[in-house]
């Protein structure tokens, strides 16, 4: 599998888990918060290992990656919505 295919596979697995938690009665805001927390913990682990913590500059770098990712997703979503409106 390519990196992009692996990325989509992992993304879909996280969404499946989030939907499973929602279906088990957990509020979607809590599910979202837990996903964000888990992602932040994992981002810290990637950068510093199990024993480290991010300095403020490291937090800023992670926030910027999240921002770019969210902006990219929103751009793709808007394009898809516009295309579906034309059809």
HELIX and SHEET records of a PDB file:
HELIX    1   1 UNK A    3  UNK A   23  1                                  21    
HELIX    2   2 UNK A   28  UNK A   48  1                                  21    
HELIX    3   3 UNK A   56  UNK A   86  1                                  31    
END                                                                             
